[in-house]
Amino acid sequence: MSAPGASALSHDLPSPRAVVELLKPITWFPPMWAFGCGAISAGAPADRRWLAIGTGVLLCGPLLCGASQVINDWFDRDVDAINEPYRPIPSGRIPGRWGLYLAVFWSFASAIVAAALGGWVLGAALLGLALAWAYSAPPLRLKRNGWWGNAACAVCYEGLAWITGAALLAGTAAPSAATLVIAALYSLGAHGIMTLNDFKSIEGDRRMGIGSLPVRLGVARAARVACWSMALPQAVVVALLAAWGRPVFAVAVGAALLAQLGLMRRLTASPRERAPWYNGTGVTLYVLGMLASAIALRGVGT
Protein backbone atom coordinates (compact mmCIF):
# COMPACT_ATOMS: atom_id res chain seq x y z
CA MET A 1 0.00 0.00 0.00
CA SER A 2 1.38 3.40 -0.93
CA ALA A 3 1.85 5.97 1.77
CA PRO A 4 -0.67 8.84 1.85
CA GLY A 5 0.38 11.63 -0.42
CA ALA A 6 2.95 9.50 -2.23
CA SER A 7 1.14 9.58 -5.59
CA ALA A 8 1.28 13.33 -5.76
CA LEU A 9 4.94 13.42 -4.81
CA SER A 10 6.20 10.20 -6.41
CA HIS A 11 8.43 12.03 -8.89
CA ASP A 12 9.85 14.41 -6.29
CA LEU A 13 13.05 14.05 -4.36
CA PRO A 14 12.85 13.93 -0.57
CA SER A 15 14.04 17.08 1.13
CA PRO A 16 17.27 16.92 3.17
CA ARG A 17 15.29 17.88 6.26
CA ALA A 18 12.93 14.93 5.79
CA VAL A 19 15.87 12.55 5.30
CA VAL A 20 17.52 13.76 8.50
CA GLU A 21 14.23 13.30 10.36
CA LEU A 22 13.96 9.78 8.93
CA LEU A 23 17.46 8.95 10.21
CA LYS A 24 16.38 10.00 13.75
CA PRO A 25 19.61 11.49 15.15
CA ILE A 26 18.25 11.28 18.69
CA THR A 27 18.53 7.49 18.50
CA TRP A 28 22.24 7.55 17.64
CA PHE A 29 23.43 8.19 21.20
CA PRO A 30 23.19 4.63 22.65
CA PRO A 31 25.34 2.91 20.00
CA MET A 32 27.79 5.81 19.93
CA TRP A 33 28.12 5.60 23.73
CA ALA A 34 28.65 1.84 23.53
CA PHE A 35 31.23 2.36 20.78
CA GLY A 36 33.02 4.85 23.01
CA CYS A 37 33.05 2.33 25.85
CA GLY A 38 34.54 -0.28 23.52
CA ALA A 39 37.18 2.17 22.35
CA ILE A 40 38.12 3.03 25.92
CA SER A 41 38.31 -0.64 26.88
CA ALA A 42 40.83 -1.29 24.07
CA GLY A 43 43.36 1.17 25.45
CA ALA A 44 44.74 2.01 22.01
CA PRO A 45 47.71 4.41 21.50
CA ALA A 46 46.69 8.05 21.59
CA ASP A 47 48.26 8.86 18.20
CA ARG A 48 45.48 7.05 16.35
CA ARG A 49 42.66 7.55 18.80
CA TRP A 50 40.87 10.61 17.45
CA LEU A 51 40.71 9.60 13.79
CA ALA A 52 39.56 6.09 14.71
CA ILE A 53 36.96 7.33 17.17
CA GLY A 54 35.59 9.84 14.67
CA THR A 55 35.25 7.17 12.00
CA GLY A 56 33.67 4.72 14.41
CA VAL A 57 31.18 7.27 15.70
CA LEU A 58 30.14 7.97 12.10
CA LEU A 59 29.72 4.25 11.45
CA CYS A 60 27.79 3.37 14.62
CA GLY A 61 25.59 6.46 14.72
CA PRO A 62 24.61 8.15 11.43
CA LEU A 63 25.32 5.10 9.26
CA LEU A 64 24.39 1.86 11.01
CA CYS A 65 21.85 3.23 13.48
CA GLY A 66 20.52 5.60 10.83
CA ALA A 67 20.10 2.70 8.41
CA SER A 68 18.16 0.71 11.01
CA GLN A 69 15.77 3.63 11.55
CA VAL A 70 15.08 4.01 7.83
CA ILE A 71 14.55 0.26 7.43
CA ASN A 72 12.11 0.22 10.33
CA ASP A 73 10.12 3.22 9.12
CA TRP A 74 9.82 1.83 5.61
CA PHE A 75 8.37 -1.49 6.76
CA ASP A 76 6.18 0.23 9.35
CA ARG A 77 4.79 2.77 6.90
CA ASP A 78 1.24 1.37 6.87
CA VAL A 79 1.10 1.18 10.66
CA ASP A 80 2.56 4.67 10.97
CA ALA A 81 -0.05 5.98 8.52
CA ILE A 82 -2.61 5.13 11.23
CA ASN A 83 -0.71 5.87 14.44
CA GLU A 84 1.82 8.56 13.44
CA PRO A 85 0.84 9.99 10.04
CA TYR A 86 3.13 12.99 10.52
CA ARG A 87 6.27 10.85 10.08
CA PRO A 88 8.29 11.46 6.89
CA ILE A 89 7.13 8.39 4.93
CA PRO A 90 3.38 8.31 5.68
CA SER A 91 3.16 12.09 5.38
CA GLY A 92 4.58 11.91 1.85
CA ARG A 93 7.65 14.01 2.67
CA ILE A 94 9.67 10.92 1.71
CA PRO A 95 7.73 10.20 -1.50
CA GLY A 96 7.14 7.00 -3.45
CA ARG A 97 9.67 4.25 -2.77
CA TRP A 98 12.40 6.60 -1.62
CA GLY A 99 12.19 5.12 1.89
CA LEU A 100 13.24 1.73 0.52
CA TYR A 101 15.94 3.24 -1.69
CA LEU A 102 17.39 5.12 1.29
CA ALA A 103 17.32 1.98 3.45
CA VAL A 104 19.29 0.05 0.84
CA PHE A 105 21.71 2.91 0.16
CA TRP A 106 22.43 3.52 3.84
CA SER A 107 23.00 -0.21 4.39
CA PHE A 108 25.53 -0.43 1.55
CA ALA A 109 27.24 2.77 2.68
CA SER A 110 27.58 1.34 6.19
CA ALA A 111 29.08 -1.90 4.86
CA ILE A 112 31.58 -0.05 2.66
CA VAL A 113 32.83 2.13 5.52
CA ALA A 114 33.01 -0.89 7.82
CA ALA A 115 34.98 -2.89 5.23
CA ALA A 116 37.62 -0.17 5.19
CA LEU A 117 38.08 -0.51 8.95
CA GLY A 118 39.00 -4.18 9.24
CA GLY A 119 37.56 -7.65 9.47
CA TRP A 120 36.16 -7.49 13.01
CA VAL A 121 34.46 -4.16 12.31
CA LEU A 122 33.01 -5.44 9.03
CA GLY A 123 31.75 -8.62 10.70
CA ALA A 124 30.05 -6.67 13.49
CA ALA A 125 28.53 -4.23 10.97
CA LEU A 126 27.18 -6.97 8.70
CA LEU A 127 25.65 -8.80 11.66
CA GLY A 128 24.07 -5.55 12.83
CA LEU A 129 22.64 -4.85 9.38
CA ALA A 130 21.28 -8.40 9.14
CA LEU A 131 19.54 -7.97 12.49
CA ALA A 132 18.18 -4.56 11.48
CA TRP A 133 16.56 -6.00 8.35
CA ALA A 134 15.35 -9.10 10.21
CA TYR A 135 13.85 -6.91 12.94
CA SER A 136 11.66 -4.91 10.58
CA ALA A 137 11.27 -6.76 7.29
CA PRO A 138 9.10 -9.78 6.49
CA PRO A 139 9.20 -12.70 6.63
CA LEU A 140 11.10 -12.69 9.95
CA ARG A 141 9.96 -9.29 11.28
CA LEU A 142 11.40 -10.01 14.71
CA LYS A 143 9.66 -7.00 16.23
CA ARG A 144 6.41 -9.00 16.28
CA ASN A 145 7.90 -10.97 19.18
CA GLY A 146 9.14 -8.90 22.13
CA TRP A 147 11.68 -11.52 23.17
CA TRP A 148 13.42 -11.76 19.81
CA GLY A 149 12.90 -8.17 18.68
CA ASN A 150 14.25 -6.63 21.86
CA ALA A 151 17.20 -9.02 21.79
CA ALA A 152 18.08 -7.92 18.25
CA CYS A 153 17.94 -4.25 19.22
CA ALA A 154 19.94 -4.80 22.40
CA VAL A 155 22.71 -6.64 20.56
CA CYS A 156 22.95 -3.92 17.91
CA TYR A 157 22.75 -0.93 20.23
CA GLU A 158 25.13 -2.23 22.90
CA GLY A 159 27.16 -5.35 22.18
CA LEU A 160 28.03 -4.92 18.51
CA ALA A 161 28.76 -1.21 18.94
CA TRP A 162 31.03 -2.01 21.91
CA ILE A 163 32.87 -4.70 19.92
CA THR A 164 33.23 -2.29 16.99
CA GLY A 165 34.90 0.28 19.22
CA ALA A 166 37.23 -2.26 20.78
CA ALA A 167 38.14 -3.83 17.44
CA LEU A 168 38.73 -0.53 15.69
CA LEU A 169 40.97 0.88 18.42
CA ALA A 170 42.85 -2.40 18.82
CA GLY A 171 43.98 -2.30 15.19
CA THR A 172 44.64 -5.76 13.80
CA ALA A 173 44.16 -7.51 17.14
CA ALA A 174 40.88 -9.17 18.06
CA PRO A 175 38.91 -7.77 21.02
CA SER A 176 39.91 -9.47 24.26
CA ALA A 177 37.83 -12.26 25.75
CA ALA A 178 37.01 -10.00 28.71
CA THR A 179 35.75 -7.30 26.34
CA LEU A 180 33.50 -9.76 24.52
CA VAL A 181 32.05 -11.03 27.81
CA ILE A 182 31.31 -7.55 29.17
CA ALA A 183 29.79 -6.46 25.85
CA ALA A 184 27.54 -9.52 25.89
CA LEU A 185 26.43 -8.85 29.46
CA TYR A 186 25.50 -5.24 28.76
CA SER A 187 23.60 -6.42 25.67
CA LEU A 188 21.58 -8.75 27.89
CA GLY A 189 20.82 -5.88 30.23
CA ALA A 190 19.76 -3.66 27.34
CA HIS A 191 16.94 -6.12 26.62
CA GLY A 192 15.21 -4.70 29.68
CA ILE A 193 15.75 -1.14 28.49
CA MET A 194 14.09 -2.02 25.19
CA THR A 195 11.13 -3.47 27.08
CA LEU A 196 10.68 -0.18 28.93
CA ASN A 197 10.39 1.59 25.58
CA ASP A 198 7.45 -0.67 24.69
CA PHE A 199 5.21 0.62 27.48
CA LYS A 200 4.35 3.76 25.51
CA SER A 201 2.73 1.85 22.64
CA ILE A 202 0.80 -1.00 24.25
CA GLU A 203 -2.58 -0.18 22.66
CA GLY A 204 -1.14 0.28 19.18
CA ASP A 205 0.97 -2.88 19.45
CA ARG A 206 -2.01 -4.91 20.60
CA ARG A 207 -4.14 -3.57 17.77
CA MET A 208 -1.49 -4.30 15.14
CA GLY A 209 -0.55 -7.73 16.43
CA ILE A 210 2.89 -6.72 17.72
CA GLY A 211 3.72 -9.04 20.60
CA SER A 212 5.79 -6.73 22.77
CA LEU A 213 6.47 -8.01 26.27
CA PRO A 214 3.90 -5.66 27.87
CA VAL A 215 1.34 -7.09 25.45
CA ARG A 216 2.44 -10.70 25.95
CA LEU A 217 3.03 -10.66 29.70
CA GLY A 218 0.92 -7.79 30.94
CA VAL A 219 2.22 -4.51 32.32
CA ALA A 220 3.22 -5.63 35.82
CA ARG A 221 4.97 -8.82 34.78
CA ALA A 222 6.77 -7.17 31.87
CA ALA A 223 8.09 -4.49 34.23
CA ARG A 224 9.50 -7.14 36.56
CA VAL A 225 11.09 -8.99 33.65
CA ALA A 226 12.67 -5.73 32.44
CA CYS A 227 14.11 -5.03 35.88
CA TRP A 228 15.58 -8.51 36.27
CA SER A 229 16.95 -8.33 32.73
CA MET A 230 18.78 -5.11 33.59
CA ALA A 231 19.94 -6.06 37.08
CA LEU A 232 21.27 -9.61 36.75
CA PRO A 233 23.87 -8.94 34.01
CA GLN A 234 25.18 -5.97 35.98
CA ALA A 235 25.54 -8.18 39.05
CA VAL A 236 27.65 -10.57 36.96
CA VAL A 237 29.76 -7.62 35.77
CA VAL A 238 30.41 -6.64 39.38
CA ALA A 239 31.50 -10.19 40.23
CA LEU A 240 33.78 -10.39 37.20
CA LEU A 241 35.45 -7.06 37.87
CA ALA A 242 36.14 -8.14 41.44
CA ALA A 243 37.53 -11.48 40.25
CA TRP A 244 39.75 -9.70 37.70
CA GLY A 245 41.35 -7.58 40.42
CA ARG A 246 39.47 -4.35 39.71
CA PRO A 247 37.76 -3.79 43.10
CA VAL A 248 37.32 -0.01 42.80
CA PHE A 249 35.43 -0.39 39.55
CA ALA A 250 33.44 -3.32 40.92
CA VAL A 251 32.31 -1.09 43.79
CA ALA A 252 31.42 1.72 41.36
CA VAL A 253 29.28 -0.52 39.17
CA GLY A 254 27.78 -2.16 42.27
CA ALA A 255 26.83 1.24 43.71
CA ALA A 256 25.15 2.19 40.43
CA LEU A 257 23.27 -1.10 40.48
CA LEU A 258 22.09 -0.60 44.07
CA ALA A 259 20.79 2.84 43.16
CA GLN A 260 18.95 1.33 40.19
CA LEU A 261 17.36 -1.29 42.42
CA GLY A 262 15.90 1.48 44.56
CA LEU A 263 14.55 3.23 41.46
CA MET A 264 13.15 -0.05 40.16
CA ARG A 265 10.88 -0.32 43.21
CA ARG A 266 9.22 2.93 42.16
CA LEU A 267 9.13 1.85 38.53
CA THR A 268 7.31 -1.43 39.20
CA ALA A 269 4.69 0.35 41.29
CA SER A 270 3.48 2.22 38.19
CA PRO A 271 5.36 1.00 35.10
CA ARG A 272 3.49 2.76 32.32
CA GLU A 273 3.64 6.16 33.94
CA ARG A 274 7.19 5.87 35.27
CA ALA A 275 8.99 4.16 32.37
CA PRO A 276 10.08 7.54 30.86
CA TRP A 277 11.21 8.67 34.32
CA TYR A 278 13.28 5.52 34.75
CA ASN A 279 14.84 6.00 31.32
CA GLY A 280 16.14 9.34 32.55
CA THR A 281 17.36 8.08 35.91
CA GLY A 282 18.01 4.34 36.08
CA VAL A 283 19.22 4.02 32.49
CA THR A 284 21.62 6.90 33.08
CA LEU A 285 23.14 4.93 35.96
CA TYR A 286 23.27 1.86 33.70
CA VAL A 287 25.31 3.60 31.02
CA LEU A 288 27.61 5.16 33.61
CA GLY A 289 28.27 1.63 34.83
CA MET A 290 29.16 0.73 31.25
CA LEU A 291 31.75 3.50 31.22
CA ALA A 292 33.23 2.36 34.54
CA SER A 293 33.45 -1.20 33.22
CA ALA A 294 35.16 -0.02 30.04
CA ILE A 295 37.82 1.85 32.02
CA ALA A 296 38.31 -1.21 34.22
CA LEU A 297 38.91 -3.44 31.20
CA ARG A 298 42.03 -1.45 30.33
CA GLY A 299 43.74 -3.13 33.27
CA VAL A 300 42.48 -6.66 32.68
CA GLY A 301 44.93 -9.05 31.09
CA THR A 302 43.66 -11.89 28.90
C-alpha positions as CSV (number, residue, x, y, z in Angstrom):
1,M,0.0,0.0,0.0
2,S,1.4,3.4,-0.9
3,A,1.9,6.0,1.8
4,P,-0.7,8.8,1.8
5,G,0.4,11.6,-0.4
6,A,2.9,9.5,-2.2
7,S,1.1,9.6,-5.6
8,A,1.3,13.3,-5.8
9,L,4.9,13.4,-4.8
10,S,6.2,10.2,-6.4
11,H,8.4,12.0,-8.9
12,D,9.8,14.4,-6.3
13,L,13.1,14.0,-4.4
14,P,12.9,13.9,-0.6
15,S,14.0,17.1,1.1
16,P,17.3,16.9,3.2
17,R,15.3,17.9,6.3
18,A,12.9,14.9,5.8
19,V,15.9,12.6,5.3
20,V,17.5,13.8,8.5
21,E,14.2,13.3,10.4
22,L,14.0,9.8,8.9
23,L,17.5,9.0,10.2
24,K,16.4,10.0,13.8
25,P,19.6,11.5,15.1
26,I,18.2,11.3,18.7
27,T,18.5,7.5,18.5
28,W,22.2,7.5,17.6
29,F,23.4,8.2,21.2
30,P,23.2,4.6,22.7
31,P,25.3,2.9,20.0
32,M,27.8,5.8,19.9
33,W,28.1,5.6,23.7
34,A,28.7,1.8,23.5
35,F,31.2,2.4,20.8
36,G,33.0,4.8,23.0
37,C,33.0,2.3,25.8
38,G,34.5,-0.3,23.5
39,A,37.2,2.2,22.3
40,I,38.1,3.0,25.9
41,S,38.3,-0.6,26.9
42,A,40.8,-1.3,24.1
43,G,43.4,1.2,25.5
44,A,44.7,2.0,22.0
45,P,47.7,4.4,21.5
46,A,46.7,8.1,21.6
47,D,48.3,8.9,18.2
48,R,45.5,7.1,16.4
49,R,42.7,7.6,18.8
50,W,40.9,10.6,17.4
51,L,40.7,9.6,13.8
52,A,39.6,6.1,14.7
53,I,37.0,7.3,17.2
54,G,35.6,9.8,14.7
55,T,35.3,7.2,12.0
56,G,33.7,4.7,14.4
57,V,31.2,7.3,15.7
58,L,30.1,8.0,12.1
59,L,29.7,4.3,11.4
60,C,27.8,3.4,14.6
61,G,25.6,6.5,14.7
62,P,24.6,8.2,11.4
63,L,25.3,5.1,9.3
64,L,24.4,1.9,11.0
65,C,21.8,3.2,13.5
66,G,20.5,5.6,10.8
67,A,20.1,2.7,8.4
68,S,18.2,0.7,11.0
69,Q,15.8,3.6,11.6
70,V,15.1,4.0,7.8
71,I,14.6,0.3,7.4
72,N,12.1,0.2,10.3
73,D,10.1,3.2,9.1
74,W,9.8,1.8,5.6
75,F,8.4,-1.5,6.8
76,D,6.2,0.2,9.4
77,R,4.8,2.8,6.9
78,D,1.2,1.4,6.9
79,V,1.1,1.2,10.7
80,D,2.6,4.7,11.0
81,A,-0.1,6.0,8.5
82,I,-2.6,5.1,11.2
83,N,-0.7,5.9,14.4
84,E,1.8,8.6,13.4
85,P,0.8,10.0,10.0
86,Y,3.1,13.0,10.5
87,R,6.3,10.8,10.1
88,P,8.3,11.5,6.9
89,I,7.1,8.4,4.9
90,P,3.4,8.3,5.7
91,S,3.2,12.1,5.4
92,G,4.6,11.9,1.8
93,R,7.7,14.0,2.7
94,I,9.7,10.9,1.7
95,P,7.7,10.2,-1.5
96,G,7.1,7.0,-3.4
97,R,9.7,4.2,-2.8
98,W,12.4,6.6,-1.6
99,G,12.2,5.1,1.9
100,L,13.2,1.7,0.5
101,Y,15.9,3.2,-1.7
102,L,17.4,5.1,1.3
103,A,17.3,2.0,3.5
104,V,19.3,0.0,0.8
105,F,21.7,2.9,0.2
106,W,22.4,3.5,3.8
107,S,23.0,-0.2,4.4
108,F,25.5,-0.4,1.6
109,A,27.2,2.8,2.7
110,S,27.6,1.3,6.2
111,A,29.1,-1.9,4.9
112,I,31.6,0.0,2.7
113,V,32.8,2.1,5.5
114,A,33.0,-0.9,7.8
115,A,35.0,-2.9,5.2
116,A,37.6,-0.2,5.2
117,L,38.1,-0.5,9.0
118,G,39.0,-4.2,9.2
119,G,37.6,-7.7,9.5
120,W,36.2,-7.5,13.0
121,V,34.5,-4.2,12.3
122,L,33.0,-5.4,9.0
123,G,31.7,-8.6,10.7
124,A,30.0,-6.7,13.5
125,A,28.5,-4.2,11.0
126,L,27.2,-7.0,8.7
127,L,25.6,-8.8,11.7
128,G,24.1,-5.5,12.8
129,L,22.6,-4.9,9.4
130,A,21.3,-8.4,9.1
131,L,19.5,-8.0,12.5
132,A,18.2,-4.6,11.5
133,W,16.6,-6.0,8.4
134,A,15.4,-9.1,10.2
135,Y,13.9,-6.9,12.9
136,S,11.7,-4.9,10.6
137,A,11.3,-6.8,7.3
138,P,9.1,-9.8,6.5
139,P,9.2,-12.7,6.6
140,L,11.1,-12.7,9.9
141,R,10.0,-9.3,11.3
142,L,11.4,-10.0,14.7
143,K,9.7,-7.0,16.2
144,R,6.4,-9.0,16.3
145,N,7.9,-11.0,19.2
146,G,9.1,-8.9,22.1
147,W,11.7,-11.5,23.2
148,W,13.4,-11.8,19.8
149,G,12.9,-8.2,18.7
150,N,14.2,-6.6,21.9
151,A,17.2,-9.0,21.8
152,A,18.1,-7.9,18.2
153,C,17.9,-4.3,19.2
154,A,19.9,-4.8,22.4
155,V,22.7,-6.6,20.6
156,C,23.0,-3.9,17.9
157,Y,22.7,-0.9,20.2
158,E,25.1,-2.2,22.9
159,G,27.2,-5.4,22.2
160,L,28.0,-4.9,18.5
161,A,28.8,-1.2,18.9
162,W,31.0,-2.0,21.9
163,I,32.9,-4.7,19.9
164,T,33.2,-2.3,17.0
165,G,34.9,0.3,19.2
166,A,37.2,-2.3,20.8
167,A,38.1,-3.8,17.4
168,L,38.7,-0.5,15.7
169,L,41.0,0.9,18.4
170,A,42.9,-2.4,18.8
171,G,44.0,-2.3,15.2
172,T,44.6,-5.8,13.8
173,A,44.2,-7.5,17.1
174,A,40.9,-9.2,18.1
175,P,38.9,-7.8,21.0
176,S,39.9,-9.5,24.3
177,A,37.8,-12.3,25.7
178,A,37.0,-10.0,28.7
179,T,35.7,-7.3,26.3
180,L,33.5,-9.8,24.5
181,V,32.1,-11.0,27.8
182,I,31.3,-7.5,29.2
183,A,29.8,-6.5,25.9
184,A,27.5,-9.5,25.9
185,L,26.4,-8.8,29.5
186,Y,25.5,-5.2,28.8
187,S,23.6,-6.4,25.7
188,L,21.6,-8.7,27.9
189,G,20.8,-5.9,30.2
190,A,19.8,-3.7,27.3
191,H,16.9,-6.1,26.6
192,G,15.2,-4.7,29.7
193,I,15.8,-1.1,28.5
194,M,14.1,-2.0,25.2
195,T,11.1,-3.5,27.1
196,L,10.7,-0.2,28.9
197,N,10.4,1.6,25.6
198,D,7.4,-0.7,24.7
199,F,5.2,0.6,27.5
200,K,4.3,3.8,25.5
201,S,2.7,1.8,22.6
202,I,0.8,-1.0,24.3
203,E,-2.6,-0.2,22.7
204,G,-1.1,0.3,19.2
205,D,1.0,-2.9,19.4
206,R,-2.0,-4.9,20.6
207,R,-4.1,-3.6,17.8
208,M,-1.5,-4.3,15.1
209,G,-0.5,-7.7,16.4
210,I,2.9,-6.7,17.7
211,G,3.7,-9.0,20.6
212,S,5.8,-6.7,22.8
213,L,6.5,-8.0,26.3
214,P,3.9,-5.7,27.9
215,V,1.3,-7.1,25.4
216,R,2.4,-10.7,25.9
217,L,3.0,-10.7,29.7
218,G,0.9,-7.8,30.9
219,V,2.2,-4.5,32.3
220,A,3.2,-5.6,35.8
221,R,5.0,-8.8,34.8
222,A,6.8,-7.2,31.9
223,A,8.1,-4.5,34.2
224,R,9.5,-7.1,36.6
225,V,11.1,-9.0,33.7
226,A,12.7,-5.7,32.4
227,C,14.1,-5.0,35.9
228,W,15.6,-8.5,36.3
229,S,16.9,-8.3,32.7
230,M,18.8,-5.1,33.6
231,A,19.9,-6.1,37.1
232,L,21.3,-9.6,36.7
233,P,23.9,-8.9,34.0
234,Q,25.2,-6.0,36.0
235,A,25.5,-8.2,39.0
236,V,27.6,-10.6,37.0
237,V,29.8,-7.6,35.8
238,V,30.4,-6.6,39.4
239,A,31.5,-10.2,40.2
240,L,33.8,-10.4,37.2
241,L,35.5,-7.1,37.9
242,A,36.1,-8.1,41.4
243,A,37.5,-11.5,40.2
244,W,39.7,-9.7,37.7
245,G,41.3,-7.6,40.4
246,R,39.5,-4.3,39.7
247,P,37.8,-3.8,43.1
248,V,37.3,0.0,42.8
249,F,35.4,-0.4,39.6
250,A,33.4,-3.3,40.9
251,V,32.3,-1.1,43.8
252,A,31.4,1.7,41.4
253,V,29.3,-0.5,39.2
254,G,27.8,-2.2,42.3
255,A,26.8,1.2,43.7
256,A,25.2,2.2,40.4
257,L,23.3,-1.1,40.5
258,L,22.1,-0.6,44.1
259,A,20.8,2.8,43.2
260,Q,19.0,1.3,40.2
261,L,17.4,-1.3,42.4
262,G,15.9,1.5,44.6
263,L,14.5,3.2,41.5
264,M,13.1,0.0,40.2
265,R,10.9,-0.3,43.2
266,R,9.2,2.9,42.2
267,L,9.1,1.8,38.5
268,T,7.3,-1.4,39.2
269,A,4.7,0.4,41.3
270,S,3.5,2.2,38.2
271,P,5.4,1.0,35.1
272,R,3.5,2.8,32.3
273,E,3.6,6.2,33.9
274,R,7.2,5.9,35.3
275,A,9.0,4.2,32.4
276,P,10.1,7.5,30.9
277,W,11.2,8.7,34.3
278,Y,13.3,5.5,34.7
279,N,14.8,6.0,31.3
280,G,16.1,9.3,32.5
281,T,17.4,8.1,35.9
282,G,18.0,4.3,36.1
283,V,19.2,4.0,32.5
284,T,21.6,6.9,33.1
285,L,23.1,4.9,36.0
286,Y,23.3,1.9,33.7
287,V,25.3,3.6,31.0
288,L,27.6,5.2,33.6
289,G,28.3,1.6,34.8
290,M,29.2,0.7,31.2
291,L,31.7,3.5,31.2
292,A,33.2,2.4,34.5
293,S,33.5,-1.2,33.2
294,A,35.2,0.0,30.0
295,I,37.8,1.8,32.0
296,A,38.3,-1.2,34.2
297,L,38.9,-3.4,31.2
298,R,42.0,-1.4,30.3
299,G,43.7,-3.1,33.3
300,V,42.5,-6.7,32.7
301,G,44.9,-9.1,31.1
302,T,43.7,-11.9,28.9
